[in-house]
Amino acid sequence: MGICRTSYPINNQLYDQNFDQKSNSEIEEIEILDMSCPASLPLKETFFISHGSPTLSIDESLPARHFLKGFREKCMSHHEKPNSILVISAHWETSEPTVNSVRGRHDTIHDFYGFPKPMYQLKYPAPGSPELAKRVKDVLMASGFPTVYEDKKRGLDHGAWVPLMLMYPEADIPVCQLSVQPHRDGTYHYNLGKALASLKDEGVLIIGSGSATHNLRALSSSKNIASWALEFDGWLKDALLSGRYQDVNNYDMKAPHAKVAHPAPEHIYPLHVALGAAGEGVKGDLIHHSWDLGSLSYASYKFSSLNRSS
C-alpha cells in the first residue's frame, strides 16, 4: 500500500536533454546545517495542493512548479517557517490512520516508474518528527478515532517530498506524514481533519497533497482539456469558494462525473482533511490553477478560519 503503480505519458528523451546544470542543484542531497525550528506564530490556514505528475519535480514548463516555488511569499499569512509540517498524502493508503514517526532524516521514496532517470536521484532529507507524530496520534484518539498506528521506518513518498522540495527546499523543517483510508468516505476524512485543527496553534503547517482530478487512464498529450474534467473541476471550485462543504464531503453523489474524475478516492481525500483541519468559519480560496496531460488539474486551495484571533 502507498505505492504509486502508475506511468504517465511523457517524453523521456526530452526530459533527459533538458535536465541540465540548473536542475542538478536539486539532485544533490542538501546539507542541513541547522535543524532547529524557532517558535512560530499560530497558523490560520491549511492547504490542499494538487501535486499532479511526479515530473513536477523537474519540469520547468509546469506552471504549478513555479507556483510552489513562490508559495511562502504568496500564500502564507506570515513568512516565518512553521515549527513542523504535517502532510496528508494520497500515496499512503492504510486501513486505519497511521503516522510516520521517524528519528533523523527521512528516506526519499521514489514510488513511481517509467520516468527520467534524474528523478530517481532527487532527495529530500527533511528531519522526521516523532513529537508531532505522537501529537497527531493523541489528538486523533482523543477525538474518537480508536486506532492510530505509528510507522517508525517509512520515509516521504512523492506526494510529500515533491511539493515540499519546491516549497521549502532547505529541507530543514521536521515533517510527519498521515495516511488516508480509501475504504472510508469524504465525511470521515473531513472529521479526521477537524480533530487535527488545534495543531495549527502549535505552528504546524497542515497540507493535504492529492489532485483535484485523477484519472490516470484518461491522461493524454492533447492540449484540449476533457469536458468531464472541466465540469468536475469547476463544480469543485464553486463548491469550495461558496462554502458548500457538505456537498464537497459528498462529492461522489453531488459532483458531475465524480467517478470519472476520481475512479478511486485517495487523491481527493487529502482535500477533505485539509478542509476539516481549517476549523470553524472557513473561507476557501483558489491559490493556483493549471492543467496538464489533457485532464490533470493542478487546482490548489487555501482554507482560512475566519473565527480565529491569530
Contacts in CASP RR format, 6 or more apart in sequence:
PFRMAT RR
TARGET T0000
AUTHOR 0000-0000-0000
METHOD contacts of the structure
MODEL  1
MGICRTSYPINNQLYDQNFDQKSNSEIEEIEILDMSCPASLPLKETFFIS
HGSPTLSIDESLPARHFLKGFREKCMSHHEKPNSILVISAHWETSEPTVN
SVRGRHDTIHDFYGFPKPMYQLKYPAPGSPELAKRVKDVLMASGFPTVYE
DKKRGLDHGAWVPLMLMYPEADIPVCQLSVQPHRDGTYHYNLGKALASLK
DEGVLIIGSGSATHNLRALSSSKNIASWALEFDGWLKDALLSGRYQDVNN
YDMKAPHAKVAHPAPEHIYPLHVALGAAGEGVKGDLIHHSWDLGSLSYAS
YKFSSLNRSS
1 92 0 8 1.000
1 93 0 8 1.000
1 94 0 8 1.000
2 91 0 8 1.000
2 92 0 8 1.000
2 93 0 8 1.000
2 111 0 8 1.000
2 157 0 8 1.000
2 179 0 8 1.000
3 91 0 8 1.000
3 111 0 8 1.000
4 54 0 8 1.000
4 91 0 8 1.000
4 111 0 8 1.000
4 112 0 8 1.000
4 157 0 8 1.000
4 158 0 8 1.000
5 113 0 8 1.000
6 112 0 8 1.000
6 113 0 8 1.000
6 216 0 8 1.000
7 112 0 8 1.000
7 113 0 8 1.000
7 114 0 8 1.000
7 115 0 8 1.000
8 53 0 8 1.000
8 54 0 8 1.000
8 55 0 8 1.000
8 115 0 8 1.000
8 216 0 8 1.000
8 219 0 8 1.000
8 293 0 8 1.000
9 219 0 8 1.000
9 220 0 8 1.000
9 221 0 8 1.000
9 293 0 8 1.000
10 53 0 8 1.000
10 55 0 8 1.000
10 115 0 8 1.000
10 116 0 8 1.000
12 114 0 8 1.000
12 115 0 8 1.000
12 116 0 8 1.000
15 55 0 8 1.000
15 58 0 8 1.000
15 59 0 8 1.000
15 115 0 8 1.000
15 116 0 8 1.000
15 118 0 8 1.000
16 116 0 8 1.000
16 117 0 8 1.000
16 118 0 8 1.000
18 60 0 8 1.000
19 58 0 8 1.000
19 116 0 8 1.000
19 118 0 8 1.000
23 58 0 8 1.000
23 60 0 8 1.000
23 118 0 8 1.000
26 57 0 8 1.000
26 58 0 8 1.000
26 122 0 8 1.000
26 165 0 8 1.000
26 169 0 8 1.000
27 118 0 8 1.000
27 121 0 8 1.000
27 122 0 8 1.000
27 123 0 8 1.000
28 123 0 8 1.000
29 123 0 8 1.000
29 125 0 8 1.000
30 123 0 8 1.000
30 124 0 8 1.000
30 125 0 8 1.000
30 169 0 8 1.000
30 170 0 8 1.000
30 171 0 8 1.000
32 105 0 8 1.000
32 125 0 8 1.000
32 127 0 8 1.000
32 170 0 8 1.000
32 171 0 8 1.000
32 172 0 8 1.000
33 172 0 8 1.000
34 172 0 8 1.000
35 127 0 8 1.000
35 172 0 8 1.000
35 174 0 8 1.000
37 81 0 8 1.000
37 82 0 8 1.000
37 83 0 8 1.000
37 84 0 8 1.000
37 172 0 8 1.000
37 173 0 8 1.000
37 174 0 8 1.000
38 80 0 8 1.000
38 81 0 8 1.000
39 83 0 8 1.000
40 80 0 8 1.000
40 81 0 8 1.000
40 82 0 8 1.000
40 83 0 8 1.000
40 203 0 8 1.000
41 78 0 8 1.000
41 80 0 8 1.000
41 203 0 8 1.000
41 310 0 8 1.000
42 200 0 8 1.000
42 201 0 8 1.000
42 202 0 8 1.000
42 203 0 8 1.000
42 308 0 8 1.000
42 310 0 8 1.000
43 77 0 8 1.000
43 82 0 8 1.000
43 200 0 8 1.000
43 201 0 8 1.000
43 203 0 8 1.000
43 204 0 8 1.000
43 205 0 8 1.000
43 206 0 8 1.000
43 310 0 8 1.000
44 77 0 8 1.000
44 200 0 8 1.000
44 304 0 8 1.000
44 305 0 8 1.000
44 308 0 8 1.000
44 310 0 8 1.000
45 75 0 8 1.000
45 76 0 8 1.000
45 77 0 8 1.000
45 278 0 8 1.000
45 302 0 8 1.000
45 303 0 8 1.000
45 304 0 8 1.000
45 305 0 8 1.000
46 200 0 8 1.000
46 206 0 8 1.000
46 207 0 8 1.000
46 208 0 8 1.000
46 274 0 8 1.000
46 275 0 8 1.000
46 276 0 8 1.000
46 277 0 8 1.000
46 278 0 8 1.000
46 302 0 8 1.000
46 303 0 8 1.000
47 75 0 8 1.000
47 205 0 8 1.000
47 206 0 8 1.000
47 207 0 8 1.000
47 208 0 8 1.000
47 274 0 8 1.000
47 287 0 8 1.000
47 300 0 8 1.000
47 301 0 8 1.000
47 302 0 8 1.000
47 303 0 8 1.000
48 207 0 8 1.000
48 208 0 8 1.000
48 209 0 8 1.000
48 210 0 8 1.000
48 270 0 8 1.000
48 271 0 8 1.000
48 274 0 8 1.000
48 275 0 8 1.000
48 300 0 8 1.000
48 301 0 8 1.000
48 303 0 8 1.000
49 68 0 8 1.000
49 163 0 8 1.000
49 207 0 8 1.000
49 208 0 8 1.000
49 209 0 8 1.000
49 210 0 8 1.000
49 300 0 8 1.000
50 64 0 8 1.000
50 210 0 8 1.000
50 211 0 8 1.000
50 212 0 8 1.000
50 288 0 8 1.000
50 297 0 8 1.000
50 298 0 8 1.000
50 299 0 8 1.000
50 300 0 8 1.000
51 90 0 8 1.000
51 158 0 8 1.000
51 159 0 8 1.000
51 162 0 8 1.000
51 163 0 8 1.000
51 209 0 8 1.000
51 210 0 8 1.000
51 211 0 8 1.000
52 64 0 8 1.000
52 210 0 8 1.000
52 211 0 8 1.000
52 214 0 8 1.000
52 292 0 8 1.000
52 296 0 8 1.000
52 298 0 8 1.000
53 59 0 8 1.000
53 292 0 8 1.000
53 293 0 8 1.000
53 296 0 8 1.000
54 112 0 8 1.000
54 115 0 8 1.000
54 119 0 8 1.000
54 158 0 8 1.000
54 162 0 8 1.000
55 62 0 8 1.000
55 115 0 8 1.000
55 116 0 8 1.000
55 119 0 8 1.000
56 62 0 8 1.000
56 64 0 8 1.000
56 65 0 8 1.000
56 68 0 8 1.000
56 162 0 8 1.000
56 163 0 8 1.000
56 166 0 8 1.000
57 119 0 8 1.000
57 122 0 8 1.000
57 158 0 8 1.000
57 162 0 8 1.000
57 165 0 8 1.000
58 116 0 8 1.000
58 118 0 8 1.000
58 119 0 8 1.000
58 122 0 8 1.000
59 65 0 8 1.000
60 66 0 8 1.000
62 290 0 8 1.000
62 292 0 8 1.000
62 298 0 8 1.000
63 288 0 8 1.000
63 290 0 8 1.000
63 298 0 8 1.000
64 288 0 8 1.000
64 290 0 8 1.000
64 292 0 8 1.000
64 298 0 8 1.000
64 300 0 8 1.000
65 166 0 8 1.000
67 74 0 8 1.000
67 287 0 8 1.000
67 288 0 8 1.000
67 290 0 8 1.000
67 298 0 8 1.000
67 300 0 8 1.000
68 163 0 8 1.000
68 166 0 8 1.000
68 167 0 8 1.000
69 166 0 8 1.000
69 167 0 8 1.000
70 167 0 8 1.000
71 166 0 8 1.000
71 167 0 8 1.000
72 79 0 8 1.000
72 167 0 8 1.000
72 168 0 8 1.000
73 79 0 8 1.000
74 287 0 8 1.000
75 287 0 8 1.000
75 302 0 8 1.000
77 304 0 8 1.000
81 168 0 8 1.000
81 172 0 8 1.000
81 173 0 8 1.000
82 173 0 8 1.000
82 203 0 8 1.000
82 204 0 8 1.000
82 205 0 8 1.000
83 173 0 8 1.000
83 174 0 8 1.000
83 202 0 8 1.000
83 203 0 8 1.000
83 204 0 8 1.000
84 129 0 8 1.000
84 131 0 8 1.000
84 132 0 8 1.000
84 173 0 8 1.000
84 174 0 8 1.000
84 175 0 8 1.000
84 176 0 8 1.000
84 203 0 8 1.000
84 204 0 8 1.000
84 205 0 8 1.000
85 126 0 8 1.000
85 164 0 8 1.000
85 168 0 8 1.000
85 173 0 8 1.000
85 174 0 8 1.000
85 175 0 8 1.000
85 176 0 8 1.000
85 204 0 8 1.000
85 205 0 8 1.000
85 207 0 8 1.000
86 132 0 8 1.000
86 136 0 8 1.000
86 175 0 8 1.000
86 176 0 8 1.000
86 177 0 8 1.000
86 178 0 8 1.000
86 196 0 8 1.000
86 199 0 8 1.000
86 204 0 8 1.000
86 205 0 8 1.000
86 206 0 8 1.000
86 207 0 8 1.000
87 156 0 8 1.000
87 159 0 8 1.000
87 160 0 8 1.000
87 164 0 8 1.000
87 175 0 8 1.000
87 176 0 8 1.000
87 177 0 8 1.000
87 178 0 8 1.000
87 207 0 8 1.000
87 208 0 8 1.000
87 209 0 8 1.000
88 177 0 8 1.000
88 178 0 8 1.000
88 179 0 8 1.000
88 180 0 8 1.000
88 206 0 8 1.000
88 207 0 8 1.000
88 208 0 8 1.000
88 209 0 8 1.000
88 269 0 8 1.000
88 270 0 8 1.000
88 273 0 8 1.000
88 274 0 8 1.000
89 157 0 8 1.000
89 159 0 8 1.000
89 160 0 8 1.000
89 177 0 8 1.000
89 178 0 8 1.000
89 179 0 8 1.000
89 180 0 8 1.000
89 208 0 8 1.000
89 209 0 8 1.000
89 210 0 8 1.000
89 270 0 8 1.000
90 159 0 8 1.000
90 180 0 8 1.000
90 209 0 8 1.000
90 210 0 8 1.000
90 211 0 8 1.000
90 214 0 8 1.000
90 266 0 8 1.000
90 267 0 8 1.000
90 269 0 8 1.000
90 270 0 8 1.000
91 111 0 8 1.000
91 157 0 8 1.000
91 158 0 8 1.000
91 159 0 8 1.000
91 160 0 8 1.000
91 266 0 8 1.000
92 98 0 8 1.000
92 154 0 8 1.000
92 157 0 8 1.000
92 177 0 8 1.000
92 178 0 8 1.000
92 179 0 8 1.000
92 180 0 8 1.000
93 179 0 8 1.000
93 180 0 8 1.000
93 181 0 8 1.000
93 182 0 8 1.000
93 266 0 8 1.000
94 149 0 8 1.000
94 179 0 8 1.000
94 180 0 8 1.000
94 181 0 8 1.000
95 181 0 8 1.000
95 183 0 8 1.000
96 147 0 8 1.000
96 148 0 8 1.000
96 149 0 8 1.000
96 181 0 8 1.000
97 140 0 8 1.000
97 145 0 8 1.000
97 147 0 8 1.000
97 148 0 8 1.000
97 149 0 8 1.000
97 178 0 8 1.000
97 179 0 8 1.000
97 181 0 8 1.000
97 192 0 8 1.000
98 148 0 8 1.000
98 149 0 8 1.000
98 150 0 8 1.000
98 151 0 8 1.000
98 178 0 8 1.000
98 179 0 8 1.000
99 133 0 8 1.000
99 136 0 8 1.000
99 137 0 8 1.000
99 148 0 8 1.000
99 149 0 8 1.000
99 150 0 8 1.000
99 151 0 8 1.000
99 176 0 8 1.000
99 177 0 8 1.000
99 178 0 8 1.000
99 179 0 8 1.000
100 128 0 8 1.000
100 133 0 8 1.000
100 150 0 8 1.000
100 151 0 8 1.000
100 152 0 8 1.000
100 153 0 8 1.000
100 154 0 8 1.000
100 155 0 8 1.000
100 176 0 8 1.000
100 177 0 8 1.000
101 128 0 8 1.000
101 129 0 8 1.000
101 130 0 8 1.000
101 133 0 8 1.000
101 134 0 8 1.000
101 150 0 8 1.000
101 151 0 8 1.000
101 152 0 8 1.000
101 176 0 8 1.000
102 128 0 8 1.000
102 129 0 8 1.000
102 130 0 8 1.000
102 152 0 8 1.000
102 153 0 8 1.000
102 154 0 8 1.000
102 155 0 8 1.000
103 128 0 8 1.000
103 130 0 8 1.000
103 152 0 8 1.000
104 127 0 8 1.000
104 128 0 8 1.000
105 125 0 8 1.000
105 126 0 8 1.000
105 127 0 8 1.000
105 128 0 8 1.000
106 124 0 8 1.000
106 125 0 8 1.000
106 126 0 8 1.000
106 127 0 8 1.000
106 128 0 8 1.000
106 155 0 8 1.000
106 156 0 8 1.000
106 161 0 8 1.000
106 175 0 8 1.000
107 155 0 8 1.000
107 156 0 8 1.000
108 122 0 8 1.000
108 123 0 8 1.000
108 124 0 8 1.000
108 125 0 8 1.000
108 155 0 8 1.000
108 156 0 8 1.000
108 161 0 8 1.000
109 154 0 8 1.000
109 155 0 8 1.000
109 156 0 8 1.000
109 157 0 8 1.000
109 158 0 8 1.000
109 161 0 8 1.000
110 119 0 8 1.000
110 120 0 8 1.000
110 122 0 8 1.000
110 158 0 8 1.000
111 157 0 8 1.000
111 158 0 8 1.000
112 119 0 8 1.000
112 158 0 8 1.000
122 161 0 8 1.000
122 165 0 8 1.000
124 156 0 8 1.000
124 161 0 8 1.000
124 164 0 8 1.000
124 165 0 8 1.000
124 171 0 8 1.000
125 171 0 8 1.000
126 156 0 8 1.000
126 161 0 8 1.000
126 164 0 8 1.000
126 168 0 8 1.000
126 171 0 8 1.000
126 172 0 8 1.000
126 173 0 8 1.000
126 174 0 8 1.000
126 175 0 8 1.000
127 172 0 8 1.000
127 173 0 8 1.000
127 174 0 8 1.000
127 175 0 8 1.000
128 174 0 8 1.000
128 175 0 8 1.000
128 176 0 8 1.000
129 174 0 8 1.000
129 175 0 8 1.000
129 176 0 8 1.000
131 174 0 8 1.000
132 174 0 8 1.000
132 176 0 8 1.000
132 199 0 8 1.000
132 204 0 8 1.000
133 150 0 8 1.000
133 176 0 8 1.000
135 199 0 8 1.000
135 202 0 8 1.000
135 204 0 8 1.000
136 148 0 8 1.000
136 176 0 8 1.000
136 178 0 8 1.000
136 196 0 8 1.000
136 199 0 8 1.000
137 148 0 8 1.000
137 150 0 8 1.000
139 195 0 8 1.000
139 196 0 8 1.000
139 198 0 8 1.000
139 199 0 8 1.000
140 148 0 8 1.000
140 192 0 8 1.000
140 195 0 8 1.000
140 196 0 8 1.000
141 148 0 8 1.000
142 195 0 8 1.000
143 191 0 8 1.000
143 194 0 8 1.000
143 195 0 8 1.000
144 195 0 8 1.000
145 192 0 8 1.000
145 195 0 8 1.000
154 177 0 8 1.000
155 177 0 8 1.000
156 164 0 8 1.000
156 175 0 8 1.000
156 177 0 8 1.000
157 177 0 8 1.000
159 209 0 8 1.000
159 210 0 8 1.000
160 175 0 8 1.000
160 177 0 8 1.000
160 209 0 8 1.000
163 207 0 8 1.000
163 209 0 8 1.000
164 171 0 8 1.000
164 175 0 8 1.000
165 171 0 8 1.000
178 273 0 8 1.000
180 189 0 8 1.000
180 266 0 8 1.000
180 269 0 8 1.000
180 270 0 8 1.000
180 273 0 8 1.000
181 188 0 8 1.000
181 189 0 8 1.000
181 269 0 8 1.000
182 264 0 8 1.000
182 265 0 8 1.000
182 266 0 8 1.000
182 269 0 8 1.000
184 269 0 8 1.000
185 249 0 8 1.000
185 252 0 8 1.000
185 265 0 8 1.000
186 249 0 8 1.000
186 250 0 8 1.000
186 251 0 8 1.000
186 252 0 8 1.000
186 265 0 8 1.000
186 268 0 8 1.000
186 269 0 8 1.000
186 272 0 8 1.000
187 249 0 8 1.000
187 250 0 8 1.000
187 272 0 8 1.000
189 269 0 8 1.000
189 270 0 8 1.000
189 272 0 8 1.000
189 273 0 8 1.000
190 245 0 8 1.000
190 249 0 8 1.000
190 272 0 8 1.000
190 273 0 8 1.000
190 275 0 8 1.000
190 276 0 8 1.000
191 276 0 8 1.000
192 272 0 8 1.000
192 273 0 8 1.000
192 276 0 8 1.000
193 206 0 8 1.000
193 272 0 8 1.000
193 273 0 8 1.000
193 274 0 8 1.000
193 275 0 8 1.000
193 276 0 8 1.000
193 277 0 8 1.000
194 276 0 8 1.000
194 277 0 8 1.000
194 279 0 8 1.000
196 206 0 8 1.000
196 273 0 8 1.000
196 276 0 8 1.000
196 277 0 8 1.000
197 276 0 8 1.000
197 277 0 8 1.000
197 278 0 8 1.000
197 279 0 8 1.000
197 305 0 8 1.000
199 206 0 8 1.000
199 277 0 8 1.000
200 206 0 8 1.000
200 277 0 8 1.000
201 310 0 8 1.000
206 273 0 8 1.000
206 274 0 8 1.000
206 277 0 8 1.000
207 274 0 8 1.000
208 270 0 8 1.000
208 271 0 8 1.000
208 273 0 8 1.000
208 274 0 8 1.000
209 270 0 8 1.000
210 267 0 8 1.000
210 268 0 8 1.000
210 270 0 8 1.000
210 271 0 8 1.000
211 267 0 8 1.000
211 268 0 8 1.000
211 296 0 8 1.000
211 297 0 8 1.000
211 298 0 8 1.000
212 233 0 8 1.000
212 236 0 8 1.000
212 268 0 8 1.000
212 271 0 8 1.000
212 297 0 8 1.000
212 298 0 8 1.000
212 299 0 8 1.000
212 300 0 8 1.000
213 229 0 8 1.000
213 232 0 8 1.000
213 233 0 8 1.000
213 261 0 8 1.000
213 262 0 8 1.000
213 295 0 8 1.000
213 296 0 8 1.000
213 297 0 8 1.000
214 261 0 8 1.000
214 262 0 8 1.000
214 263 0 8 1.000
214 264 0 8 1.000
214 267 0 8 1.000
214 268 0 8 1.000
214 296 0 8 1.000
215 229 0 8 1.000
215 260 0 8 1.000
215 261 0 8 1.000
215 262 0 8 1.000
215 263 0 8 1.000
215 295 0 8 1.000
217 263 0 8 1.000
218 226 0 8 1.000
218 229 0 8 1.000
218 260 0 8 1.000
218 294 0 8 1.000
218 295 0 8 1.000
219 293 0 8 1.000
219 294 0 8 1.000
219 295 0 8 1.000
219 296 0 8 1.000
220 293 0 8 1.000
220 294 0 8 1.000
220 295 0 8 1.000
221 293 0 8 1.000
221 294 0 8 1.000
222 294 0 8 1.000
223 294 0 8 1.000
224 294 0 8 1.000
225 291 0 8 1.000
225 294 0 8 1.000
225 295 0 8 1.000
226 294 0 8 1.000
226 295 0 8 1.000
228 256 0 8 1.000
228 257 0 8 1.000
228 260 0 8 1.000
228 261 0 8 1.000
228 295 0 8 1.000
229 257 0 8 1.000
229 261 0 8 1.000
229 291 0 8 1.000
229 294 0 8 1.000
229 295 0 8 1.000
229 296 0 8 1.000
229 297 0 8 1.000
231 256 0 8 1.000
231 257 0 8 1.000
232 255 0 8 1.000
232 256 0 8 1.000
232 257 0 8 1.000
232 258 0 8 1.000
232 260 0 8 1.000
232 261 0 8 1.000
233 261 0 8 1.000
233 297 0 8 1.000
233 299 0 8 1.000
235 254 0 8 1.000
235 255 0 8 1.000
235 256 0 8 1.000
236 248 0 8 1.000
236 251 0 8 1.000
236 255 0 8 1.000
236 299 0 8 1.000
237 286 0 8 1.000
237 289 0 8 1.000
237 299 0 8 1.000
238 244 0 8 1.000
239 245 0 8 1.000
239 247 0 8 1.000
239 248 0 8 1.000
239 251 0 8 1.000
239 254 0 8 1.000
239 255 0 8 1.000
240 248 0 8 1.000
240 275 0 8 1.000
240 284 0 8 1.000
240 286 0 8 1.000
240 301 0 8 1.000
241 284 0 8 1.000
241 285 0 8 1.000
241 286 0 8 1.000
243 282 0 8 1.000
243 284 0 8 1.000
245 275 0 8 1.000
245 282 0 8 1.000
247 254 0 8 1.000
247 255 0 8 1.000
248 271 0 8 1.000
248 272 0 8 1.000
248 275 0 8 1.000
249 272 0 8 1.000
251 258 0 8 1.000
251 262 0 8 1.000
251 268 0 8 1.000
252 258 0 8 1.000
252 259 0 8 1.000
252 262 0 8 1.000
252 265 0 8 1.000
255 261 0 8 1.000
262 268 0 8 1.000
271 301 0 8 1.000
274 301 0 8 1.000
274 303 0 8 1.000
275 282 0 8 1.000
275 303 0 8 1.000
276 282 0 8 1.000
276 303 0 8 1.000
277 303 0 8 1.000
278 303 0 8 1.000
278 304 0 8 1.000
278 305 0 8 1.000
279 305 0 8 1.000
279 307 0 8 1.000
279 308 0 8 1.000
280 305 0 8 1.000
280 307 0 8 1.000
281 305 0 8 1.000
281 306 0 8 1.000
281 307 0 8 1.000
282 303 0 8 1.000
282 304 0 8 1.000
282 305 0 8 1.000
282 306 0 8 1.000
283 303 0 8 1.000
283 304 0 8 1.000
283 305 0 8 1.000
283 306 0 8 1.000
284 301 0 8 1.000
284 302 0 8 1.000
284 303 0 8 1.000
284 304 0 8 1.000
285 301 0 8 1.000
285 302 0 8 1.000
285 303 0 8 1.000
285 304 0 8 1.000
286 299 0 8 1.000
286 300 0 8 1.000
286 301 0 8 1.000
287 300 0 8 1.000
287 301 0 8 1.000
287 302 0 8 1.000
288 298 0 8 1.000
288 299 0 8 1.000
288 300 0 8 1.000
289 297 0 8 1.000
289 298 0 8 1.000
289 299 0 8 1.000
289 300 0 8 1.000
290 297 0 8 1.000
290 298 0 8 1.000
291 297 0 8 1.000
291 298 0 8 1.000
292 298 0 8 1.000
END
